[in-house]
Amino acid sequence: MSEQPSETPDMDERQTPERLRALPSRLLALTAAQADRLVSACLAAEDARKWHYAVLVSLDEHGPTSQAGLSRRTGIYRSDLVSVINELADQGHVERTPDPADRRRNVVTMTDRGRAHLRRLDEVLADAQDELMEPLSVAERALLASLLERLIQR
C-alpha cells in the first residue's frame, strides 16, 4: 500500500497553485492537521493522549459504563479501547470492577485521581484552543465553530 504525500507546515504557500490554495477541503485538512499536532503535543506533555481525554470526558459526563458503552460514546474501536483503558488504569485514572448485573463484563469508573487529571487536561486543551484560534476574534471563533458544526451535521 503506498503512502499518500502530506503537506508540511514549512511549505511555501506562495508557491502553491491558487486553485489548491482556494479549496475549502484543503484548508480544512491543513487546519485539522495543525490542530491535531498542537493538541497531541499539549496532551503528551501531560502524559496523555486524545483517546485518554475522550474516555475521561465520557465517564465524567455520563458516569461509569462498560467498555462497549465507552466505545459507543467515544467512537473508539473496542479493540483500541482496551489498551486505552489499560493505560488509564495503570496511571490510576480509572478502575475496572465486575458489573453486578453481568459478572462477565466490567464497569469502568473514573477515580478521584482521574478527575483531577481531567481538570488539568481541560486547562491544557483550553490553552491549546486559544493558541490555535489566536488569529481570530471571539466573534470569529464562535462563527467558525458554528459553521464547522453545520458542515458536520449535514
URRACOR-V267212 format. One record per backbone hydrogen bond with DSSP energy under -0.5 kcal/mol. CO is the residue of the C=O (numbers start at 1). NH is the residue of the N-H. E is the energy in kcal/mol with one decimal. If there is no record, write none. Layout:
((CO & NH & E) (CO & NH & E))
//
This chain:
((8 & 11 & -1.8) (11 & 13 & -0.9) (12 & 15 & -1.8) (12 & 16 & -0.6) (13 & 16 & -0.9) (17 & 20 & -0.9) (17 & 21 & -2.4) (18 & 22 & -1.9) (20 & 23 & -1.5) (22 & 24 & -0.6) (23 & 27 & -2.3) (24 & 28 & -2.8) (25 & 29 & -2.1) (26 & 30 & -2.8) (27 & 31 & -2.4) (28 & 32 & -2.8) (29 & 33 & -2.4) (30 & 34 & -2.2) (31 & 35 & -2.8) (32 & 36 & -2.7) (33 & 37 & -2.3) (34 & 38 & -2.2) (35 & 39 & -2.9) (36 & 40 & -2.6) (37 & 41 & -2.2) (38 & 42 & -2.4) (39 & 43 & -2.7) (40 & 44 & -2.4) (41 & 45 & -1.6) (43 & 46 & -1.5) (43 & 48 & -1.9) (44 & 47 & -1.9) (49 & 53 & -2.0) (50 & 54 & -2.4) (51 & 55 & -2.3) (52 & 56 & -2.5) (53 & 57 & -2.8) (54 & 58 & -2.2) (55 & 59 & -2.5) (56 & 60 & -2.3) (57 & 61 & -2.8) (58 & 62 & -2.6) (59 & 63 & -1.6) (65 & 108 & -3.8) (66 & 70 & -2.3) (67 & 71 & -2.3) (68 & 72 & -2.2) (69 & 73 & -2.4) (70 & 74 & -2.4) (71 & 75 & -2.2) (77 & 80 & -0.5) (77 & 81 & -2.6) (78 & 82 & -1.5) (79 & 83 & -0.6) (80 & 84 & -1.5) (81 & 85 & -2.9) (82 & 86 & -2.4) (83 & 87 & -2.4) (84 & 88 & -2.5) (85 & 89 & -2.8) (86 & 90 & -2.6) (87 & 91 & -1.6) (88 & 93 & -2.8) (88 & 94 & -0.8) (89 & 92 & -1.3) (93 & 111 & -2.2) (95 & 109 & -2.6) (97 & 107 & -3.5) (99 & 102 & -0.7) (102 & 99 & -0.6) (102 & 105 & -2.2) (105 & 99 & -2.8) (106 & 67 & -0.6) (107 & 97 & -2.2) (108 & 65 & -1.6) (109 & 95 & -2.7) (111 & 115 & -2.2) (112 & 116 & -2.2) (113 & 117 & -2.3) (114 & 118 & -2.7) (115 & 119 & -2.1) (116 & 120 & -1.9) (117 & 121 & -2.6) (118 & 122 & -2.7) (119 & 123 & -1.7) (120 & 124 & -2.4) (121 & 125 & -2.9) (122 & 126 & -2.1) (123 & 127 & -2.2) (124 & 128 & -2.1) (125 & 129 & -2.6) (126 & 130 & -2.2) (127 & 131 & -2.3) (128 & 132 & -2.7) (129 & 133 & -2.6) (130 & 134 & -0.5) (131 & 134 & -0.8) (133 & 136 & -2.5) (137 & 141 & -2.4) (138 & 142 & -2.1) (139 & 143 & -2.4) (140 & 144 & -2.8) (141 & 145 & -2.5) (142 & 146 & -2.2) (143 & 147 & -2.7) (144 & 148 & -2.7) (145 & 149 & -2.3) (146 & 150 & -2.0) (147 & 151 & -2.0) (148 & 152 & -2.2) (149 & 153 & -2.2) (151 & 154 & -0.7))
//
